[in-house]
Amino acid sequence: MSESRRDRTMEHLRWLKLGAVRRVYDEVLDRTLKGRKGPEDFLGELLDQEIAARKVSALNTRLKKARLPQIKDLDVFKFEEATVEESVVRRLYEGDFVREKKNVVFMGGSGTGKTHLATSIGVNLIRQGHKVRFWNLVDLVNELEQEKEQHRTGSIQRKLKGYSLVILDELGYLPFTAQGAQLLFHLMSSWYENLPVMITTNLEFKEWDSMFHNQKMTIALLDRLTHHCEIVETGMASYRLKTRQRESGGKGRPTGKSLQAAENVLKSQ
């Protein structure tokens, strides 16, 4: 191919934004000629390379936009050191709960692996093509308050259009204001049966009104959250401490206690 013809081809590929094709063009052309392959093989390999590159780029973009604190997967989670039931976590990992519009609550003490598990599930959903957004819950409340102060109420909700899951981490670790609680309640209410939410918390449901400053609002939130919900108890003994000390322990399994606690809160009113 003449230099001028190649230059025009490169320019056309640049204009068409076929970056991967431009990068591998000479390599694939040389391999095609040496292998005495036809033009369909040449074009086919170029398109395969472009599609593969775009999939990687899209994956990286979704990971970046998810704002995950770190990339963790289940292959480094030591279930033998934890009390959470592995089969339950692996079922959630597959992501059917997202398609079923179910919420998930990881409930347990500090260091029991809640954030690790939530992050791992989020990462696998992103691999599947889903859009996920992670927030430390207090950070989200702060953003909601800033949004209100700047007269941009609804901006966060609009940005989440097209997302498959929101992960809210560490409910109960730090307090937020009554106004922040109201803003969070309205946002989460808008997700009801539309956008699944995954929450990690060290609080039992009966303790949630200490965070939301309003018992009636807490009850309304729990009513929506637990209507379609998977509750996974991670225990109280620190998973991280167990990993360090290699303490032995019996396998636990999630029970209906937490869901029953939510129901008791609702029935008590």
GIRALIN-V54633 format. One record per backbone hydrogen bond with DSSP energy under -0.5 kcal/mol. CO is the residue of the C=O (numbers start at 1). NH is the residue of the N-H. Records with the same first field share a line. If there is no record, write none. Layout:
CO: NH + NH
This chain:
2: 6
3: 7
4: 8
5: 9
6: 10
7: 11
8: 12
9: 13
10: 14
11: 15
12: 16
13: 18
14: 17
17: 19
18: 22
19: 23
20: 24
21: 25
24: 28
25: 29
26: 30
27: 31
28: 32
29: 33
30: 34
31: 35
32: 37
33: 36
38: 42
39: 43
40: 44
41: 45
42: 46
43: 47
44: 48
45: 49
46: 50
47: 51
48: 52
49: 53
50: 54
51: 55
52: 56
53: 57
54: 58
55: 59
56: 60
57: 61
58: 62
59: 63
60: 64
61: 65
62: 66
63: 67 + 68
64: 67
66: 134
70: 72
73: 76
74: 77
76: 78
77: 79
78: 81
79: 82
84: 86
85: 89
86: 90
87: 91
88: 92
89: 93
90: 94
91: 95 + 96
92: 95
95: 98 + 99
96: 100
97: 102
98: 101
103: 230
104: 199
105: 107 + 232
106: 201
107: 234 + 235
109: 112
111: 239 + 240
113: 117
114: 118
115: 119
116: 120
117: 121
118: 122
119: 123
120: 124
121: 125
122: 126
123: 127
124: 128
125: 130
126: 129
130: 132
131: 164 + 165
133: 167
135: 169
136: 140
137: 141
138: 142
139: 143
140: 144
141: 145
142: 146
143: 147
144: 148
145: 149
146: 150
147: 152
148: 151
152: 155
154: 158
155: 159
156: 160
158: 161
160: 163
164: 196
165: 133
166: 168 + 198
167: 135 + 169
168: 200
169: 137
170: 172 + 173 + 174
171: 202
177: 181
178: 182
179: 183
180: 184
181: 185
182: 186
183: 187
184: 188
185: 189
186: 190
187: 191
188: 191 + 192
189: 192
191: 194 + 195
196: 166
197: 104
198: 168
199: 106
200: 171
201: 108
204: 207
205: 208
207: 210
208: 211 + 212
209: 213
214: 218
215: 219
216: 220
217: 221
218: 222
219: 223
220: 224
221: 225
222: 226
224: 227 + 228
226: 229
228: 103
229: 231
230: 105 + 232
231: 233
232: 107 + 234
234: 83
235: 109
238: 242
239: 243
240: 244
241: 245
242: 246 + 247
256: 260
257: 261
258: 262
259: 263
260: 264
261: 265
262: 266
263: 267
264: 268
266: 269
